[in-house]
Amino acid sequence: MTDFILVAGAWLGSWVWEDVAGELRAAGHGAHPLTLSGLADRQDVPAGQETHVRDIVDEVERLGLRDVVLVGHSYAGIPVGQAAERIGDRLNRVVFVDALVPVDGESFASMWWQGQPAFEALLAEGDGSWVLNAADFDGQDLDSEQVARIASGATPHPGATLTEPAVLARPLDQLPATYVKCLLDGAEPADDVAELLKSEHWRLVEMDTGHWPMFSQPHELATVLHASVRG
């Protein structure tokens, strides 16, 4: 049996994986959705980038898992990618779901498409946290009920997790990895991901949906995750 640690992106908690986790369990896997510190039901816990990495590593160790697939959606690709190299031979594979990938010495903010000053201005507007903008859901294959579900469950994302840099001990292209590109959120992977996909250890899977496939296509996402397992 393979165990999946499922980590959602910014603003979200373990609750977003309910449908996907159910399908993975029905297929015989262990599924362990994780809420990162500072979010959802853990929003009162102080958090920085290293905190989120430790959240993931600690969950693997707490549960005594050996054959692990780490799944990081969106922002969560950054801490998941760092945790993947820290759990050593416990790792089966890491799956980045339409995610950012960690770059040694770089933060989420420094890789922000509008630049770090623009992102820091967003944090200032949110009193040090990143606040969800519902306009981001437009054109992402979500109906009104799904958008309402996400918006109602979202919490402000702690700013320090977004401005503190990632730390990698070795090149990310050496990890066994799958990158899931959601095509409605852009037809091509970002340049840093495209470079990693040149590695023999990485593979690309495309999904014809938007940035939140755990809501728009949970069955299809579960199928992709099931297929990612190295046997």
N, C-alpha and C positions, 0 to 999 in steps of 0.2 A: 504493500500500500504506500502510495506517495502522499505526503502531507503538503498542503498549500497554505502559505501565509499570505493573506490578501490584504493589501494596504491601499486605501483610497487616496485620492489627491487632495488638494487644498480645500479647506472648509468642511470636509466630510469625515465621517467615522465609519466604524465597522458595519453599521446598519445598511450601507449601500450594497453590500455583497450578499444579501439574503437570498436572492434568487439564484445567483451563480453558485454560492456555497451549497445550496440544496441539490443542484444538479451534480456537482462534483461528488458529494456524499453518496448520491444515488448510483454513481459510477464506481463506487468502492474506494474513493479517496478520503483522506482526512482534509477538512477545510476549516481554517482558523482565521476568520476576519479579525483585524486588529485596528483599534483606535489609537492613533498617535497622541502623545501628550499635548495638552493645550487645546484639544478639539473635542467636539461632541460631548459625551458623558465624562470626558477628562479635561474639559476646558479650563478648569481651575489649577491644573498642574503646570508650573513654569516649564518652558521648553525652548531649546536652541537646536541647531542642526545636529549636534552630537547626541542630544537627548533622543531625537527621532531614530538615529542609527541604533542607539542602545535599546530603545523600545523593541526594535525588530530582533536584534540579537538575543536579548533577554527572553523574548517570547519563545524562540526556538529552544533555548536552553531550559527554560521553565517547563516546557512540555516534553522535554527529552526527545526531540524529533531527530531523525537521522537522514531520511530521504526526502529532502525539502525542496519545493519550488517556491521561491519568493516572487510575489507578483506586486508590482508597483504601478499605480495609475497616475498619470500626469505628474504633479509635483513629487509624488512619492517615489518616482524613479530615482531621485537623488539619494535619499537615505537607503532605499532598497539596494541600489547598486553598491553602496559602501558596505552595507551589512552582508551582501552576498560574498564578498571576498573575506569577511571576518569569520564566517561560520565554517570555513574549510571544507573538509570532506563530507560534511553534512549536506552540502548543496547538491541537488540534482540539476537544477536549472534556475535561471532568473528570467522572468518575463516582464518586459516593459510595455505597458498598455498605453499607447499614445502619450508616452512619457518623456520628460526630460531625463537625461542621463548625467551622472556626476562627472565633473571635470576637476581634477586635482587643483586646489587653490581657488576655484571659482564657486560663486554662490548662485542661487536661483536669481537673485536681483542682478548680479553682474552679467547674467546671460539673458536677461529680459529683453524682449525684442525692441522695446523703445529706449533701452539703456537704463543703467542703474539710477541716475538722478530722477528719471520719470517714475521709476518704481518706488523709490524712497518717498516721492511726493504722494503716491497712493497710500503708503503706510502712514504718513503724517496726517492725511485726511481721515484715516481710520484709527487715530489715537494709538499708533504703533502696531496695528493689526491690518491684515489684508481682508477687505470686506467683499463679499460676493456681489457681482454685478449681473443681474438677471439677463441683461442684453447678450451675455456670452452664450446663452442657450439658443439664440436664433440660428436656424439652419442646421441644427445638430441632431435631427431625426428624433426629436422628443415631442410628445404631445403635451397638452396643457396640464394634464394630471401628473405626468412625470416631472415637468418643470416645477409644479407646485410642491411635489414631494421632495425634490432636491432643495428647493429654496427654504421650505419649512424646517428641514433638518440641518441646514448649514449653520455653522458658527464662524465667527471671525478667526482668521488664521494667524497664529503668533508670528510677529515680524522677525524675531531673531532667527527662526528656523529658515527664513528666506534670505537673510543677509549674511549669515555665517558661512564660510567656505567649506566645500567638501574636502575630504582627505582620503586619498587612495594610496595604497601601498604598492600596487602593481598595475600594469595596463589593463583597462577594462576589457579589451578585446580578447583577453585570455580566458574570460569566464564563458561557460556555456550559456548562451542567451538567445531568447526570441524577442524580436521587436514587433509589436502589433501596431500597424499604422491604420488609423481610422480615417478613411479617405475624405469624408465630408469636412474634416478639420484641416485639410491640406493634402494634396495629392502625393507629395513627396516627403520623406523623412528630412529632418533638419540636417545640415551639413555634418555636424559631429556624429550623428547617428549613421549617416550614409558612409562615413569613413569606417566606423566600427563594423558595419555590415560587410565590409570586405574581408573580415576575419573568417576563417573556416569554422570558428566556434559559434558564429552568430547566424541567425536566419531571420528572414522577413516574412510576416504574415499580414495580409491586407484584409480589412473589414470594410464593407460598404455601409458605413454608418458614421455617426458623429462621435464627439469626444467622450461621451459617457455611455459606452456600450453595455455596462452592467445594468443600465436602465432600458436602453433602446433595443438591445439584442442580447439579453442574458443567456439564452440557450446557445446562441452561436459563439459567444465568448467562452462559455463553459466548454464547448466542444474544442475550441482552439487551445484552451488551457490543458484539457485532457490529452490532446495530441502532442503537446510540448514535452511531455514526460520522456526522459531518456530511459529506456528499458534495458 
